Amino acid sequence: MAANTSKTARASVKAGQKGGSAGGLNVLGEFKYLIPLNNGKHVYLRNLTNGKTLHLATGSEAFTEAVKALAAAGHGAKIKAEIEGLAAKLPAEQGWDTTLKTLEEADAFAAEAVAA
């Protein structure tokens, strides 16, 4: 590391290397695409390709299309892993398993294979 970096910058890099917090955005590590809302009925979907955050219903066609677009840009595996994590961590009544099944049936993650 360069000698002229600040103590705060060095601490930030060190924290990022340790894995950071389990919460939201970690600049140096994992990026969370999904922020669940309303018991899984809605979600904020962060889009790295254009910097926008969309507010979508998880059962809507717009959500499926947004996930397809991100999968085509190479983010499908991470989004799928996040949804699987939400399904395992949150109660079944939130419907993340159903959301994942719906996206798989719509081939939302298949776009990644086509783009590669």
Helices and strands as residue ranges (DSSP letters): H 7-17, E 34-37, G 38-40, E 42-46, E 53-57, H 61-72, H 76-89, G 92-94, H 96-105, H 110-115
